Amino acid sequence: MSGTTSLGRAYVTAGTLLVFLVLWAVIAASPWASGGRSQALAALDRREALVRQRAALAEQRHAARWARFRAAVEAAGNRPNRPAAVAQPQVRIVPLPPVATTRSS
């Protein structure tokens, strides 16, 4: 057997994991990046504002159409929605011959 102990291996493993996590945090923080906002984020913010503005306009249009619809329904009063002379279709059950014939012995 070699001269290493299990306790030594545990310390090396813990130290390696600690170094890995610290390096990961440093790289994720990216301290070398510029402090200004990127053009992509600025464009994304402009796009979000445009989408929010269009959504508000669509909501206003929807509310206006819904109000006109409710007013039309109230103005219609008790008029029936369809003419009274609409005939209901007749239902027929038609027996069909079998598609395939099987003959068993």
C-alpha positions in Angstrom: 0.0 0.0 0.0 1.1 3.5 -0.5 1.8 5.9 2.3 -1.4 8.0 2.1 -4.2 7.7 4.6 -7.9 8.1 4.0 -7.9 11.2 6.2 -5.3 12.7 3.9 -7.3 11.9 0.8 -10.4 13.5 2.4 -8.5 16.7 3.1 -7.2 16.8 -0.5 -10.7 16.2 -1.9 -12.2 18.9 0.3 -9.4 21.3 -0.6 -9.8 20.6 -4.3 -13.6 21.1 -4.0 -13.1 24.4 -2.2 -10.6 25.7 -4.8 -13.1 24.7 -7.6 -16.0 26.5 -6.0 -14.0 29.6 -5.3 -12.7 29.7 -8.9 -16.3 29.2 -10.1 -17.6 32.1 -8.0 -14.7 34.4 -9.2 -15.4 33.5 -12.9 -19.2 33.9 -12.5 -18.7 37.4 -10.9 -16.6 38.4 -14.0 -14.9 41.4 -12.3 -13.0 42.2 -15.5 -16.2 43.0 -17.3 -17.0 46.7 -18.0 -19.4 48.4 -15.6 -21.7 49.7 -18.3 -24.7 47.9 -19.7 -24.3 46.0 -22.8 -26.1 47.0 -26.0 -28.0 43.7 -26.0 -29.6 44.4 -22.6 -30.5 48.0 -23.6 -32.2 46.6 -26.8 -34.0 44.1 -24.7 -35.3 46.8 -22.3 -36.5 48.8 -25.3 -38.2 45.7 -26.7 -39.9 45.0 -23.4 -41.2 48.6 -23.2 -42.6 48.3 -26.7 -44.3 45.0 -26.0 -45.8 46.4 -22.7 -47.1 49.4 -24.6 -48.7 47.3 -27.3 -50.2 45.0 -24.7 -51.8 48.0 -23.0 -53.2 49.2 -26.3 -54.6 45.7 -27.1 -56.2 45.6 -23.6 -57.9 49.0 -24.2 -59.2 47.8 -27.6 -60.5 44.6 -26.1 -62.3 46.5 -23.3 -63.9 48.9 -25.9 -65.1 46.0 -28.0 -66.4 44.1 -25.0 -68.3 47.3 -23.9 -69.8 47.6 -27.4 -70.8 44.0 -27.4 -72.5 44.3 -24.0 -74.4 47.4 -25.1 -75.6 45.6 -28.2 -76.8 42.7 -26.2 -78.7 45.0 -23.8 -80.1 46.9 -26.8 -81.3 43.7 -28.3 -83.5 43.0 -25.3 -85.4 39.7 -25.4 -84.9 39.0 -29.1 -84.3 35.4 -29.7 -80.8 34.5 -31.0 -82.2 32.4 -33.9 -85.4 32.3 -35.8 -88.1 30.1 -34.4 -88.7 28.3 -37.6 -85.4 26.4 -37.6 -86.1 22.8 -38.0 -84.1 20.2 -36.1 -82.3 17.7 -38.3 -83.7 14.1 -38.3 -81.4 11.4 -37.1 -81.4 8.0 -38.9 -79.6 4.9 -38.0 -78.6 2.9 -41.0 -77.2 -0.6 -40.7 -74.1 -1.2 -42.8 -72.9 -4.6 -44.1 -69.7 -5.9 -42.5 -66.4 -4.7 -44.0 -64.7 -8.1 -44.0 -66.1 -11.6 -43.7 -64.1 -14.1 -41.7 -64.8 -17.8 -41.9 -63.6 -19.9 -39.1 -63.7 -23.7 -39.1 
